[in-house]
Amino acid sequence: MENLNDAISKITSYRFKNEAILVEALTHPSLNKRNNKNQVENYERLEFLGDSILNMVVSIILFKLFPEEKEGALAKRKTDLVCGSTIANVAKIINLGDFIIMNNSERCNGGKSNLKNLENALEALVGAIYIDGGFENVKKFITQYWEKLAKDMLNPPQDSKTSLQEWTQKNKLPLPEYALVKQTGPAHNPEFTISVCIENHGEVSACASSKKVAEQKAAELMLEKIDNNRLAAK
């Protein structure tokens, strides 16, 4: 039977020297696993590291691919390429969910296809490759999947938060106000409800597994509300 390192090396083009860090990168917090020093051993620390590395490598990719673009346009591209949904989609492409180690309860509740789990595990895998194999190896892995995504992005995307802010400025209104309404769910799989308020246009809210995504969804809903109100007033 193919072992974990063999399977992961096929999708990352990298073979781990220290298999323990690979296991750590794929261990979901639901296992509550601890090492012989009684330290919690799951993917959260590696996820923290991997997030920063992914941002840096994607920035390098964009810097080289679009030499004529200004910082603002590059930032919009990067925001889209490193958002949770993009990371989770890459994790789906490589079937990373099949390798996440979790308890039976998490598995039975769809843990292997949970978008937040996929995002976290992929970021942790990035961090683990860096620790085990250095920058060039992790850069090679990220480039393998993200360079094509960057090339396929014909124009810098306009995120909903930016569009809403530009709309308020154009209409001489105060900037949108975002607020955390509530946070629910366990620490390893939270859900955030974020509201956005615009003067004279009320308030809307949206839920997501991260504050950033919830803010984007709330901004999108507010833009739809403004557009619907404009059409109704005609």
N, C-alpha and C positions, 0 to 999 in steps of 0.2 A: 504493500500500500504506500502511495506517495506521501512523504512526510510534509509538514507545514513549510519548512524552508524550501523544499523543492517546488512546491506549488506557488509560493509567493515569488520565488526567483523567476518563474515564467511570466508573471505579470509585471514585475518591476525591473527585470533584467539585472537584478542585483541579488547576490547570495550572501546571507548573513554569516559572519564569523561567530558572533555571539548569539545563539538562538534564544537565549533568555530574554534579550531585549526585544526580539521579534514577538515572543509570546506576550510580553508586557504591553507592547503596542496594540495587540489585538484583544486584550482582556478588558471586558466591559466592567464598569463599577459594580454591577449587580452581584458579582461573585464575592465581593468583599474579601478579596484575596490579600494575604499579608506574607511578607518574606520572613526569614529567620531573625530579623531585627525588629519584627512587629511593625514594619512600615507597610502602609497600603500600597499594593502593587496592581495598578491598572493603567489605562492609557491616558489619564488626564494630564500628567506632567509632560509626557511626550507630545500630546496634542497641543499644549501651550507652546512648546518649542517649534513644532511643525508648522503651526499657523504663521509664525514670524518668518520661517524659512521659505514657505510657499509664497508669501507676499514679496519677499526679496527676489526670488528667482523669476516670478511672473513679471516683476518690474524690469528685470534685466532683459527678459524676452521682448517685452513691449518697447523698451528703449532701443533695442537693436532693429526691431521690425518696422518701427515708425519714426525714423530719424527727423522727419519734418514736423511732427506734431508737438504742440505745446503741452506744458505740464497738466493743464486742466483736462485736456482730451485723453491723455495717457491715464490720468487718475480715474476717469469714468470707465475706461476699458478695464483697468485693474479691478475696480470695485465689482464689476460684473463677473470677472474671471475667478475671483477668490471668494465670491459669496457662497453661502451655505448650499444653495441649490446646485450650483455648478460643481462644487466639490463632491456633493452626494451623487450627482450624475456620473462623474468620473468613477466614483466607487462602484456604481452599478455596472458600468462598462467592464470593469475588471472583476466583477462578481465578488467584491471584497466582503460582502455580507455573509458569504458562505464560510468565512474564516474567523469571524468575530466570536470570541469565547465568552459565553454568558450563561446565566442560570436558566433553569427550565421555565420559570415564570416569565422572564423577559423574552425568551425564545417563543413561548406560546402566545405572547401578546404582540407578535410580529416584529420582534427586536432585530432580526436579521435584515429586514427591509425598512426599518425606521430611518428616516432621512437624517435625523440628528446623529444617530449611532454611526451611520455610514460616513457622515462628514467628520465626526470626531476620530473614528478609526483611521481614516485616510490621512488626516493631519498627523496623527500619532505615528503612522507608518513613515511619513516623511521625516519626522523627528528622529525615529529609530534608525533610518538609513543614514542620516547625517551623523549620528553618534557612532554608529558601527563602521561606516565607510567613508565619511568625510564629505566635503562640499561637492566635489566633482561628481560623485556617484548620485547624490540626491538631486543635483542639478540635471543630470542625465535622465533620471526617472521623471521629474516634473516636466521637463522639456518634451519628453516622449508623448505626453498627453495634452499639455496645455499649449504647446506651440501651434498645433493645428486649430485649436479653439480660437486662439488669438488671430491667426491668419483668416479664419472664416468670418471674423467680425469686421464687416465692411466699413462701418462708421462707429464712432464712439457712442455707446448707448446713453440715453438720457434717463437717469433714475427718477423715480416719482418724487422723492424728497426735493431734489434740485428743481424739478419742473414746478412743484407747488411753491417753493420759495420764490422762483422767478415770477410766478403769476402774482403773488402778493406784492412783490416790489413794483411790478408793472402797474398794478391797480392801487398803489400807494396805501397799502394796508400793513399793519404790523406783521412781523414774521410769524410763521406757524409755531404754535406751542405744543410740544410733545410731553406726555406724562405717562408714567407707569401706573396703570390702573390696578393691576394685580399680577401676582406670580403664583402659579400652581404647579403641581406635579413634583416628583422627587428631584433631588439635586442633580442627578445624572441625566435627567430627561425633563427639564422644566418647560413650562409654557408661559409666555409673557403676553399680557394684554396691554397694548399701548393706545392711548388716545391722542388725537391731534385736533386742535381748536383754531379756527380762523374767525377773526372779527366779522360779525354780520353773516356768517355762514355756519355757525353752530359747531358741533363736535361729532366726530366719528371715531370708532375704535376697531382694532384688528388684533388677532392672536397669531403667534408663531413661536417656534422653538428658540428664537434668539431675539433680543431687543432690536437689533438692526433690521432684521427681516420684518418684524412687526411694525416698525416705524415706516418702512417702505410700503407695506400693505395698507396701513392707515392713510398714508399720503395718497396712494392710488385711489382709495375709496373716496377721499375728500375731493380729488380732482373729478371723479365721476359724479359726485353730488353737485359740484359747482357747474359742471357741464349740463347735467339734467335740469338744474334750476334755470340755467340760461335758456335752454330749449323751451321750458315750460313758460317762460316769461314772454316768449315771442308771440 
